[in-house]
Amino acid sequence: AYTTNHLFFIVPATTEIFSMVSSSAASDVYKRQEYIPFSDVSRYFRAADVLVMPYRHISQSGVLFLALSLGVPVVATRVGGLGEVLRDGHSALLVPPESPSSLGEALVRVLGDPELREGLARGGRQVAEEHSWTSIAERTETLFARLTAER
């Protein structure tokens, strides 16, 4: 079973949401409400065991691609762009939206299985590479070359 001596949450939120998280969290949960400089962001992501994205609605997420590129396993709801980009069991564990039990089960599963975490990290890095600016530019250039050759 997965055990930890501490929990660390990064909650990009309003003061009201931060207060709710702070008041309901255990005393050993580290809480910090301040701007995190971009130069420090990768350090926080690399320290994470999992990125949880329990959205009800979303089109796309820069946070997702940052986490994937850094090899952070992802548990996300199957909504919007998340369900289109991620493959369940390969690059993330996907759960139905508004299903706390499914989200909890997926978290227990990924935290309790180091091989699964490594496999999701590997699949996630592949997805991040497929959606990198370099990859997108190469595909766009290839498409333009093909379209102009057909004229």
DSSP file with accessible surface (Angstrom, degrees, kcal/mol):
  #  RESIDUE AA STRUCTURE BP1 BP2  ACC     N-H-->O    O-->H-N    N-H-->O    O-->H-N    TCO  KAPPA ALPHA  PHI   PSI    X-CA   Y-CA   Z-CA
    1    1 A A              0   0  138      0, 0.0     2,-0.3     0, 0.0   111,-0.1   0.000 360.0 360.0 360.0 152.4    0.0    0.0    0.0
    2    2 A Y        +     0   0   75    106,-0.2     2,-0.4     2,-0.0   110,-0.1  -0.586 360.0 177.0 -80.3 130.5    1.1    3.6   -0.6
    3    3 A T        -     0   0  120     -2,-0.3     2,-0.3   108,-0.1     0, 0.0  -0.972   6.4-179.7-131.7 152.5    2.1    5.5    2.4
    4    4 A T        -     0   0   56     -2,-0.4     3,-0.1     1,-0.1    -2,-0.0  -0.987  29.0-145.1-146.4 152.0    3.5    9.0    2.8
    5    5 A N  S    S+     0   0  156     -2,-0.3     2,-0.3     1,-0.2    -1,-0.1   0.514  87.5  20.3 -92.7  -8.6    4.6   11.1    5.7
    6    6 A H        -     0   0  123      2,-0.0     2,-0.4    23,-0.0    -1,-0.2  -0.991  62.7-142.9-155.3 157.0    3.3   14.3    4.1
    7    7 A L  E     -a   29   0A  82     21,-0.6    23,-1.4    -2,-0.3     2,-0.4  -0.962  12.9-166.6-121.1 143.3    0.9   15.6    1.5
    8    8 A F  E     -a   30   0A  77     -2,-0.4     2,-0.4    21,-0.1    23,-0.1  -0.986   5.2-171.5-132.9 121.2    1.5   18.6   -0.7
    9    9 A F        -     0   0  109     21,-0.7     2,-0.6    -2,-0.4    23,-0.3  -0.931  13.9-159.3-112.3 136.2   -1.2   20.2   -2.7
   10   10 A I        +     0   0   77     -2,-0.4    23,-0.1    21,-0.1    -2,-0.0  -0.974  19.6 178.4-108.7 114.0   -0.9   22.9   -5.3
   11   11 A V        -     0   0   55     -2,-0.6     2,-1.1     2,-0.1    -2,-0.0  -0.898  18.6-158.7-121.7  97.1   -4.2   24.5   -5.6
   12   12 A P        +     0   0  124      0, 0.0     2,-0.3     0, 0.0    -2,-0.0  -0.670  49.3 126.1 -74.4 104.1   -4.4   27.4   -8.0
   13   13 A A        -     0   0   41     -2,-1.1    -2,-0.1     3,-0.0     2,-0.0  -0.959  62.5 -83.2-154.5 170.7   -7.4   29.1   -6.6
   14   14 A T     >  -     0   0   84     -2,-0.3     4,-2.6     1,-0.1     5,-0.2  -0.239  51.1-101.4 -72.2 167.7   -9.1   32.1   -5.2
   15   15 A T  H  > S+     0   0   94      1,-0.2     4,-2.6     2,-0.2     5,-0.2   0.894 122.9  56.1 -59.6 -38.7   -8.7   33.1   -1.5
   16   16 A E  H  > S+     0   0  144      2,-0.2     4,-1.9     1,-0.2    -1,-0.2   0.940 110.1  43.1 -61.3 -47.1  -12.1   31.6   -0.7
   17   17 A I  H  > S+     0   0   73      2,-0.2     4,-2.5     1,-0.2     5,-0.2   0.929 112.7  53.0 -67.1 -41.2  -11.2   28.1   -2.2
   18   18 A F  H  X S+     0   0   31     -4,-2.6     4,-2.9     1,-0.2    -1,-0.2   0.922 108.1  51.3 -60.0 -41.1   -7.8   28.2   -0.5
   19   19 A S  H  X S+     0   0   64     -4,-2.6     4,-2.6     1,-0.2    -1,-0.2   0.899 109.1  50.4 -62.8 -40.9   -9.5   29.0    2.9
   20   20 A M  H  X S+     0   0  110     -4,-1.9     4,-1.6     2,-0.2    -2,-0.2   0.933 112.9  45.8 -62.8 -45.3  -11.8   26.0    2.4
   21   21 A V  H  X S+     0   0   42     -4,-2.5     4,-1.3     1,-0.2    -2,-0.2   0.939 114.2  49.2 -62.6 -44.6   -8.9   23.7    1.6
   22   22 A S  H  < S+     0   0   31     -4,-2.9     3,-0.2    -5,-0.2    -2,-0.2   0.906 111.3  47.8 -64.1 -40.9   -6.9   25.0    4.5
   23   23 A S  H  < S+     0   0  101     -4,-2.6    -1,-0.2     1,-0.2    -2,-0.2   0.803 116.9  42.3 -74.4 -25.0   -9.7   24.6    7.0
   24   24 A S  H  < S+     0   0   99     -4,-1.6    -1,-0.2    -5,-0.2    -2,-0.2   0.596  95.7  96.4 -96.5 -10.2  -10.6   21.1    6.0
   25   25 A A  S  < S-     0   0   30     -4,-1.3     6,-0.0    -3,-0.2    -4,-0.0  -0.462  81.5-102.9 -82.0 152.0   -7.0   19.8    5.7
   26   26 A A    >   -     0   0   55     -2,-0.1     3,-1.7     1,-0.1    -1,-0.1  -0.257  34.5-108.3 -65.8 159.8   -5.2   17.9    8.4
   27   27 A S  T 3  S+     0   0  123      1,-0.3    -1,-0.1     3,-0.0    -2,-0.1   0.746 116.8  58.7 -66.3 -22.5   -2.6   19.8   10.4
   28   28 A D  T 3  S+     0   0  102      2,-0.1     2,-0.6   -22,-0.0   -21,-0.6   0.371  80.4 104.6 -90.7   8.7    0.3   17.9    8.7
   29   29 A V  E <  S-a    7   0A   8     -3,-1.7     2,-0.4   -23,-0.1   -21,-0.1  -0.783  73.6-130.3 -89.7 123.3   -0.7   19.1    5.3
   30   30 A Y  E     -a    8   0A 121    -23,-1.4   -21,-0.7    -2,-0.6     2,-0.4  -0.608  28.2-171.3 -75.6 127.9    1.6   21.8    4.0
   31   31 A K        +     0   0   76     -2,-0.4     2,-0.3   -23,-0.1   -21,-0.1  -0.965  11.0 170.5-125.7 139.2   -0.3   24.8    2.7
   32   32 A R        -     0   0   65     -2,-0.4     2,-0.6   -23,-0.3    -2,-0.0  -0.973  14.8-167.1-149.3 128.7    1.1   27.8    0.9
   33   33 A Q        +     0   0   94     -2,-0.3     2,-0.3   -23,-0.1    -2,-0.0  -0.866  47.5  98.4-121.5  95.4   -0.8   30.6   -0.9
   34   34 A E  S    S-     0   0  124     -2,-0.6     2,-0.1     0, 0.0    -2,-0.1  -0.977  76.8 -74.7-164.4 165.3    1.6   32.6   -3.0
   35   35 A Y        -     0   0  182     -2,-0.3    -2,-0.0     1,-0.1     0, 0.0  -0.425  39.2-147.0 -66.3 135.3    2.8   33.1   -6.5
   36   36 A I        -     0   0   42     -2,-0.1     5,-0.1     2,-0.0    -1,-0.1  -0.940  20.2-126.2-106.1 115.0    5.2   30.3   -7.6
   37   37 A P    >>  -     0   0   47      0, 0.0     3,-2.2     0, 0.0     4,-0.8  -0.279  19.1-118.8 -59.3 145.9    7.8   31.7  -10.1
   38   38 A F  H >> S+     0   0  161      1,-0.3     3,-0.9     2,-0.2     4,-0.6   0.850 113.0  64.2 -55.9 -34.3    8.0   29.8  -13.3
   39   39 A S  H 34 S+     0   0   99      1,-0.2    -1,-0.3     2,-0.1     4,-0.2   0.742 107.8  42.4 -63.4 -19.5   11.6   28.9  -12.6
   40   40 A D  H <> S+     0   0   49     -3,-2.2     4,-1.4     1,-0.1     3,-0.4   0.560  90.2  88.7 -99.5 -12.5   10.4   26.9   -9.6
   41   41 A V  H <X S+     0   0   26     -3,-0.9     4,-2.2    -4,-0.8     3,-0.3   0.909  84.1  52.4 -58.7 -45.6    7.4   25.3  -11.2
   42   42 A S  H  X S+     0   0   42     -4,-0.6     4,-2.8     1,-0.2    -1,-0.2   0.868 103.8  59.2 -63.4 -31.1    9.1   22.2  -12.5
   43   43 A R  H  > S+     0   0  143     -3,-0.4     4,-1.1     1,-0.2    -1,-0.2   0.924 108.0  45.4 -61.9 -41.7   10.6   21.4   -9.1
   44   44 A Y  H  X S+     0   0   24     -4,-1.4     4,-0.6    -3,-0.3     3,-0.3   0.918 113.6  48.6 -68.7 -42.8    7.1   21.2   -7.6
   45   45 A F  H >< S+     0   0   28     -4,-2.2     3,-1.2     1,-0.2    -2,-0.2   0.912 108.6  53.3 -64.6 -41.2    5.8   19.0  -10.5
   46   46 A R  H 3< S+     0   0  161     -4,-2.8    -1,-0.2     1,-0.3    -2,-0.2   0.776 105.3  55.7 -64.8 -25.2    8.8   16.7  -10.2
   47   47 A A  H 3< S+     0   0   79     -4,-1.1    -1,-0.3    -3,-0.3    -2,-0.2   0.648  89.6 100.9 -79.8 -12.7    8.0   16.2   -6.5
   48   48 A A    <<  -     0   0   41     -3,-1.2     3,-0.1    -4,-0.6   -39,-0.0  -0.455  57.4-160.2 -78.8 141.3    4.5   15.1   -7.3
   49   49 A D  S    S-     0   0   73      1,-0.3     2,-0.3    -2,-0.2    -1,-0.1   0.712  80.4  -2.0 -84.8 -24.9    3.5   11.5   -7.3
   50   50 A V        -     0   0   27     22,-0.1     2,-0.5     2,-0.0    -1,-0.3  -0.972  61.0-133.2-163.4 147.2    0.4   12.2   -9.4
   51   51 A L  E     -b   74   0B  29     22,-2.7    24,-2.7    -2,-0.3     2,-0.5  -0.951  24.5-156.7-103.5 126.6   -1.5   15.1  -11.0
   52   52 A V  E     -b   75   0B  52     -2,-0.5    24,-0.2    22,-0.2    22,-0.0  -0.915  13.9-179.7-108.6 126.7   -5.2   15.0  -10.3
   53   53 A M  E     +b   76   0B   5     22,-2.7    24,-2.0    -2,-0.5     2,-1.3  -0.728   4.7 173.1-126.2  81.3   -7.5   16.8  -12.8
   54   54 A P        +     0   0   78      0, 0.0    44,-0.2     0, 0.0    22,-0.1  -0.255  22.1 161.5 -88.3  52.3  -11.1   16.3  -11.5
   55   55 A Y        -     0   0   96     -2,-1.3    43,-0.2     1,-0.1     3,-0.1  -0.366  37.4-164.0 -73.7 151.6  -12.7   18.7  -14.0
   56   56 A R  S    S+     0   0  160      1,-0.4     2,-0.3    41,-0.1    24,-0.1   0.744  86.6   8.6 -94.7 -35.6  -16.4   18.7  -15.0
   57   57 A H  S    S+     0   0  159     22,-0.1    -1,-0.4    23,-0.0     2,-0.3  -0.988  73.2 147.7-145.2 138.4  -15.7   20.8  -18.1
   58   58 A I        -     0   0   32     -2,-0.3    23,-0.7    -3,-0.1    24,-0.2  -0.937  30.3-159.4-166.2 145.6  -12.4   21.8  -19.7
   59   59 A S  S    S-     0   0  102      1,-0.4    22,-0.9    -2,-0.3     2,-0.3   0.877  75.3 -30.7 -92.4 -53.6  -11.3   22.4  -23.3
   60   60 A Q        -     0   0   80     21,-0.1    -1,-0.4    20,-0.1     2,-0.4  -0.959  54.6-140.0-157.4 169.4   -7.5   22.0  -22.8
   61   61 A S     >  -     0   0   12     -2,-0.3     4,-1.3     1,-0.1     5,-0.1  -0.953  14.4-165.2-146.7 122.8   -4.8   22.5  -20.1
   62   62 A G  H  > S+     0   0   61     -2,-0.4     4,-2.1     1,-0.2     5,-0.2   0.833  97.9  61.1 -67.9 -33.3   -1.3   23.8  -20.2
   63   63 A V  H  > S+     0   0   69      1,-0.2     4,-2.6     2,-0.2     5,-0.2   0.908 100.2  55.6 -59.8 -41.0   -0.8   22.3  -16.7
   64   64 A L  H  > S+     0   0    0      1,-0.2     4,-2.9     2,-0.2    -1,-0.2   0.951 108.9  44.9 -57.5 -50.4   -1.5   18.8  -18.2
   65   65 A F  H  X S+     0   0   46     -4,-1.3     4,-2.4     1,-0.2    -1,-0.2   0.858 111.7  52.9 -68.9 -31.8    1.2   19.1  -20.9
   66   66 A L  H  X S+     0   0   49     -4,-2.1     4,-1.5     2,-0.2    -1,-0.2   0.959 112.3  44.9 -64.3 -47.6    3.7   20.4  -18.4
   67   67 A A  H  <>S+     0   0    0     -4,-2.6     5,-2.7     1,-0.2     4,-0.3   0.928 113.6  49.9 -61.8 -44.9    3.1   17.5  -16.0
   68   68 A L  H ><5S+     0   0    1     -4,-2.9     3,-1.6     1,-0.2    -1,-0.2   0.922 108.8  51.9 -60.5 -44.1    3.2   15.0  -18.9
   69   69 A S  H 3<5S+     0   0   60     -4,-2.4    -1,-0.2     1,-0.3    -2,-0.2   0.801 110.2  49.7 -65.5 -25.6    6.5   16.3  -20.2
   70   70 A L  T 3<5S-     0   0   32     -4,-1.5    -1,-0.3    -3,-0.3    -2,-0.2   0.384 119.4-109.8 -93.0   2.5    8.0   16.0  -16.7
   71   71 A G  T < 5 +     0   0   13     -3,-1.6    -3,-0.2    -4,-0.3    50,-0.1   0.778  62.6 154.2  78.3  27.5    6.8   12.4  -16.3
   72   72 A V      < -     0   0    6     -5,-2.7    -1,-0.2    -6,-0.2   -22,-0.1  -0.788  45.3-122.5 -89.4 122.4    4.1   13.0  -13.7
   73   73 A P        -     0   0   10      0, 0.0   -22,-2.7     0, 0.0     2,-0.4  -0.329  29.6-143.2 -61.9 148.4    1.4   10.4  -13.8
   74   74 A V  E     -b   51   0B   0     17,-0.3    19,-2.3   -24,-0.2     2,-0.5  -0.942  21.8-172.1-123.4 136.0   -2.1   11.8  -14.4
   75   75 A V  E     +bc  52  93B   0    -24,-2.7   -22,-2.7    -2,-0.4     2,-0.3  -0.999  31.1 160.5-118.1 121.8   -5.6   10.9  -13.1
   76   76 A A  E     -bc  53  94B   0     17,-2.5    19,-2.2    -2,-0.5     2,-0.2  -0.955  42.1-104.5-141.5 158.5   -8.2   12.9  -14.9
   77   77 A T  E     - c   0  95B   5    -24,-2.0     2,-1.8    -2,-0.3   -22,-0.1  -0.570  39.7-112.6 -80.1 150.4  -11.9   13.0  -15.7
   78   78 A R  S    S+     0   0  122     17,-2.7     2,-0.3    -2,-0.2    -1,-0.1  -0.596  71.9 124.1 -85.9  78.5  -12.8   12.1  -19.2
   79   79 A V    >>  -     0   0   19     -2,-1.8     4,-1.3    17,-0.1     3,-1.2  -0.972  65.3 -30.8-137.2 151.4  -14.1   15.5  -20.3
   80   80 A G  H 3> S-     0   0   40     -2,-0.3     4,-0.8     1,-0.3     3,-0.5   0.020 123.6  -9.0  46.8-137.0  -13.3   17.9  -23.2
   81   81 A G  H 3> S+     0   0    3    -22,-0.9     4,-2.3   -23,-0.7     5,-0.3   0.740 128.7  67.9 -65.9 -24.5   -9.7   17.8  -24.5
   82   82 A L  H <> S+     0   0    0     -3,-1.2     4,-2.3   -24,-0.2    -1,-0.2   0.944 102.7  44.7 -61.9 -46.3   -8.5   15.6  -21.6
   83   83 A G  H  < S+     0   0   27     -4,-1.3    -1,-0.2    -3,-0.5    -2,-0.2   0.725 115.2  49.6 -70.0 -21.2  -10.5   12.7  -22.9
   84   84 A E  H  < S+     0   0  164     -4,-0.8    -1,-0.2    -5,-0.2    -2,-0.2   0.824 118.5  35.1 -84.2 -34.8   -9.4   13.4  -26.5
   85   85 A V  H  < S+     0   0   22     -4,-2.3     2,-0.2     2,-0.0    -2,-0.2   0.852 108.0  67.9 -90.1 -38.3   -5.6   13.6  -25.8
   86   86 A L     <  -     0   0    6     -4,-2.3     2,-0.5    -5,-0.3    38,-0.0  -0.600  66.9-146.2 -90.6 145.4   -5.1   11.1  -23.0
   87   87 A R    >>> -     0   0  150     -2,-0.2     4,-2.4    36,-0.0     3,-2.1  -0.955  28.4-115.5-110.7 122.2   -5.4    7.3  -23.4
   88   88 A D  B 345S+d   92   0C  85     -2,-0.5     5,-0.2     1,-0.3     7,-0.0  -0.292  98.3   6.8 -57.8 127.6   -6.8    5.5  -20.4
   89   89 A G  T 345S+     0   0   43      3,-3.1    -1,-0.3     1,-0.1     4,-0.1   0.287 128.6  61.4  84.2 -11.2   -4.2    3.1  -19.0
   90   90 A H  T <45S+     0   0   50     -3,-2.1    33,-0.5     2,-0.4    34,-0.3   0.793 123.7   3.1-109.7 -55.6   -1.5    4.4  -21.3
   91   91 A S  T  <5S-     0   0    0     -4,-2.4   -17,-0.3     1,-0.3     2,-0.3   0.453 133.8  -8.7-113.5  -4.9   -0.9    8.1  -20.6
   92   92 A A  B   < -d   88   0C   0     -5,-1.2    -3,-3.1   -19,-0.1     2,-0.6  -0.963  67.2-102.8-171.5 168.2   -3.4    8.6  -17.7
   93   93 A L  E     -c   75   0B   3    -19,-2.3   -17,-2.5    -2,-0.3     2,-0.4  -0.968  41.3-157.7-104.1 122.5   -6.1    6.9  -15.7
   94   94 A L  E     -c   76   0B  13     -2,-0.6   -17,-0.2   -19,-0.2    -2,-0.0  -0.867  12.8-179.7-106.0 137.3   -9.4    8.4  -16.9
   95   95 A V  E     -c   77   0B  10    -19,-2.2   -17,-2.7    -2,-0.4     3,-0.1  -0.886  36.2 -89.6-129.9 159.6  -12.5    8.4  -14.8
   96   96 A P    >   -     0   0   63      0, 0.0     3,-0.7     0, 0.0     7,-0.1  -0.385  51.3-102.0 -65.8 148.1  -16.1    9.7  -15.3
   97   97 A P  T 3  S+     0   0   52      0, 0.0   -41,-0.1     0, 0.0   -42,-0.1  -0.345 102.5  20.3 -67.1 153.4  -16.7   13.3  -14.3
   98   98 A E  T 3  S+     0   0  137    -44,-0.2     3,-0.1   -43,-0.2   -42,-0.1   0.828  89.9 121.0  57.4  37.4  -18.5   13.9  -11.0
   99   99 A S    <>  +     0   0   28     -3,-0.7     4,-2.4     1,-0.1     3,-0.2  -0.726  33.5 176.2-128.6  81.9  -17.7   10.4   -9.7
  100  100 A P  H  > S+     0   0  107      0, 0.0     4,-2.9     0, 0.0     5,-0.2   0.861  81.7  54.9 -55.8 -35.1  -15.7   10.8   -6.5
  101  101 A S  H  > S+     0   0   76      2,-0.2     4,-2.6     1,-0.2     5,-0.2   0.928 109.4  46.2 -67.0 -41.9  -15.6    7.1   -5.9
  102  102 A S  H  > S+     0   0   30     -3,-0.2     4,-2.3     2,-0.2    -1,-0.2   0.912 113.5  49.7 -65.0 -40.3  -14.1    6.4   -9.3
  103  103 A L  H  X S+     0   0   33     -4,-2.4     4,-2.3     2,-0.2    -2,-0.2   0.944 112.3  47.7 -63.1 -45.9  -11.6    9.2   -8.8
  104  104 A G  H  X S+     0   0   32     -4,-2.9     4,-2.6     1,-0.2     5,-0.2   0.912 111.2  50.3 -61.9 -43.6  -10.6    7.8   -5.4
  105  105 A E  H  X S+     0   0  133     -4,-2.6     4,-2.4     1,-0.2    -1,-0.2   0.904 110.5  49.7 -62.4 -41.3  -10.2    4.3   -6.7
  106  106 A A  H  X S+     0   0    9     -4,-2.3     4,-2.7     2,-0.2     5,-0.2   0.908 110.9  50.0 -65.5 -39.6   -8.0    5.5   -9.5
  107  107 A L  H  X S+     0   0   42     -4,-2.3     4,-2.7     2,-0.2     5,-0.3   0.936 111.1  47.9 -64.3 -45.3   -5.8    7.5   -7.1
  108  108 A V  H  X S+     0   0  108     -4,-2.6     4,-1.9     1,-0.2    -2,-0.2   0.926 113.1  50.4 -60.4 -41.8   -5.4    4.5   -4.8
  109  109 A R  H  X S+     0   0  139     -4,-2.4     4,-0.5    -5,-0.2    -2,-0.2   0.943 114.3  41.2 -62.2 -49.9   -4.6    2.3   -7.8
  110  110 A V  H >< S+     0   0    0     -4,-2.7     3,-0.7     1,-0.2     7,-0.3   0.900 116.7  48.3 -70.6 -37.0   -1.9    4.7   -9.2
  111  111 A L  H 3< S+     0   0   36     -4,-2.7    -1,-0.2    -5,-0.2    -2,-0.2   0.812 113.1  49.1 -72.3 -26.8   -0.4    5.5   -5.8
  112  112 A G  H 3< S+     0   0   40     -4,-1.9    -1,-0.2    -5,-0.3    -2,-0.2   0.477 104.7  61.9 -90.8  -1.0   -0.2    1.8   -4.9
  113  113 A D    <X  -     0   0   66     -3,-0.7     4,-2.4    -4,-0.5     3,-0.3  -0.819  54.1-176.0-132.6  94.6    1.4    0.6   -8.1
  114  114 A P  H  > S+     0   0   83      0, 0.0     4,-2.4     0, 0.0     5,-0.2   0.855  88.8  54.2 -58.6 -34.9    4.9    1.9   -8.9
  115  115 A E  H  > S+     0   0  167      2,-0.2     4,-2.4     1,-0.2     5,-0.2   0.896 108.7  48.6 -66.8 -39.5    4.9    0.0  -12.2
  116  116 A L  H  > S+     0   0   23     -3,-0.3     4,-2.9     2,-0.2     5,-0.3   0.932 110.4  51.4 -64.3 -44.5    1.6    1.6  -13.3
  117  117 A R  H  X S+     0   0   51     -4,-2.4     4,-2.4    -7,-0.3    -2,-0.2   0.926 111.8  46.9 -57.9 -44.7    3.0    5.1  -12.3
  118  118 A E  H  X S+     0   0   91     -4,-2.4     4,-2.5     2,-0.2    -1,-0.2   0.911 112.4  49.8 -65.5 -41.3    6.1    4.5  -14.4
  119  119 A G  H  X S+     0   0   21     -4,-2.4     4,-2.6     2,-0.2    -2,-0.2   0.921 112.3  47.2 -63.6 -42.0    4.0    3.2  -17.4
  120  120 A L  H  X S+     0   0    0     -4,-2.9     4,-2.7     2,-0.2    -2,-0.2   0.896 111.4  51.8 -66.4 -38.2    1.7    6.3  -17.2
  121  121 A A  H  X S+     0   0    4     -4,-2.4     4,-2.5    -5,-0.3    -2,-0.2   0.933 111.3  47.3 -62.6 -43.7    4.8    8.6  -16.9
  122  122 A R  H  X S+     0   0  146     -4,-2.5     4,-1.8     2,-0.2    -2,-0.2   0.940 115.0  45.1 -62.9 -48.7    6.3    7.0  -20.0
  123  123 A G  H  X S+     0   0    3     -4,-2.6     4,-2.1   -33,-0.5   -32,-0.2   0.877 112.3  53.2 -63.4 -36.5    3.0    7.2  -21.9
  124  124 A G  H  X S+     0   0    1     -4,-2.7     4,-2.7   -34,-0.3    -2,-0.2   0.905 106.0  51.4 -66.0 -42.1    2.5   10.8  -20.8
  125  125 A R  H  X S+     0   0   98     -4,-2.5     4,-2.4     1,-0.2    -1,-0.2   0.891 109.0  52.7 -62.3 -36.2    6.0   11.9  -22.0
  126  126 A Q  H  X S+     0   0   91     -4,-1.8     4,-2.4     2,-0.2    -2,-0.2   0.932 109.8  47.5 -64.1 -45.0    5.1   10.3  -25.4
  127  127 A V  H  X S+     0   0    7     -4,-2.1     4,-1.3     1,-0.2    -2,-0.2   0.921 111.2  51.7 -61.9 -42.7    1.8   12.4  -25.5
  128  128 A A  H  < S+     0   0   12     -4,-2.7     3,-0.4     1,-0.2    -2,-0.2   0.915 110.3  48.4 -61.3 -41.3    3.7   15.5  -24.5
  129  129 A E  H >< S+     0   0  116     -4,-2.4     3,-1.5     1,-0.2     6,-0.3   0.908 107.8  54.4 -65.4 -41.2    6.3   14.9  -27.3
  130  130 A E  H 3< S+     0   0   81     -4,-2.4    -1,-0.2     1,-0.3    -2,-0.2   0.763 115.9  40.2 -62.7 -24.8    3.5   14.4  -29.8
  131  131 A H  T 3< S+     0   0   69     -4,-1.3    -1,-0.3    -3,-0.4    -2,-0.2   0.196  88.5 123.5-110.1  15.4    2.0   17.7  -28.8
  132  132 A S  S <> S-     0   0   28     -3,-1.5     4,-2.7     1,-0.1     5,-0.2  -0.322  75.4-112.0 -71.5 160.9    5.3   19.7  -28.5
  133  133 A W  H  > S+     0   0  218      1,-0.2     4,-2.7     2,-0.2     5,-0.2   0.901 119.0  52.8 -60.8 -37.8    5.8   22.8  -30.5
  134  134 A T  H  > S+     0   0   87      2,-0.2     4,-2.5     1,-0.2    -1,-0.2   0.944 111.1  45.4 -63.3 -46.1    8.5   21.1  -32.5
  135  135 A S  H  > S+     0   0   17     -6,-0.3     4,-2.4     2,-0.2     5,-0.2   0.919 114.0  48.5 -64.4 -43.1    6.2   18.2  -33.4
  136  136 A I  H  X S+     0   0   56     -4,-2.7     4,-2.6     1,-0.2    -1,-0.2   0.925 111.8  50.1 -63.5 -42.4    3.3   20.4  -34.3
  137  137 A A  H  X S+     0   0   58     -4,-2.7     4,-2.8    -5,-0.2    -2,-0.2   0.919 110.6  49.6 -63.1 -42.6    5.6   22.6  -36.5
  138  138 A E  H  X S+     0   0  109     -4,-2.5     4,-2.5     2,-0.2    -1,-0.2   0.923 112.8  46.5 -63.1 -43.9    6.9   19.5  -38.3
  139  139 A R  H  X S+     0   0  127     -4,-2.4     4,-2.4     2,-0.2    -1,-0.2   0.896 113.4  49.3 -65.8 -38.7    3.4   18.2  -38.9
  140  140 A T  H  X S+     0   0   58     -4,-2.6     4,-2.8    -5,-0.2     5,-0.2   0.933 111.4  49.0 -65.4 -43.4    2.2   21.6  -40.1
  141  141 A E  H  X S+     0   0  139     -4,-2.8     4,-2.6     1,-0.2    -2,-0.2   0.920 111.6  49.5 -62.2 -42.9    5.2   21.9  -42.4
  142  142 A T  H  X S+     0   0   96     -4,-2.5     4,-2.3    -5,-0.2    -1,-0.2   0.921 111.6  48.9 -62.5 -42.9    4.6   18.5  -43.9
  143  143 A L  H  X S+     0   0   70     -4,-2.4     4,-2.8     2,-0.2     5,-0.2   0.938 111.9  48.0 -62.9 -47.3    0.9   19.2  -44.4
  144  144 A F  H  X S+     0   0  124     -4,-2.8     4,-2.6     1,-0.2     5,-0.2   0.913 111.5  50.7 -60.8 -41.9    1.7   22.6  -46.2
  145  145 A A  H  X S+     0   0   54     -4,-2.6     4,-1.9    -5,-0.2    -1,-0.2   0.922 112.3  46.8 -63.3 -42.5    4.3   20.9  -48.4
  146  146 A R  H  X S+     0   0  141     -4,-2.3     4,-1.5    -5,-0.2    -2,-0.2   0.924 113.2  48.8 -65.3 -43.1    1.8   18.2  -49.3
  147  147 A L  H  X S+     0   0   75     -4,-2.8     4,-0.5     1,-0.2    -2,-0.2   0.899 113.0  46.3 -66.3 -39.4   -1.0   20.7  -50.0
  148  148 A T  H >< S+     0   0   93     -4,-2.6     3,-0.6    -5,-0.2    -1,-0.2   0.836 109.8  54.8 -72.9 -30.6    1.2   22.9  -52.2
  149  149 A A  H 3< S+     0   0   84     -4,-1.9    -1,-0.2    -5,-0.2    -2,-0.2   0.815 103.5  57.0 -69.0 -28.6    2.6   19.9  -54.1
  150  150 A E  H 3<        0   0  129     -4,-1.5    -1,-0.2    -5,-0.1    -2,-0.2   0.639 360.0 360.0 -76.5 -15.5   -1.0   18.9  -54.9
  151  151 A R    <<        0   0  248     -3,-0.6    -3,-0.1    -4,-0.5    -1,-0.1   0.479 360.0 360.0 -73.5 360.0   -1.7   22.2  -56.6
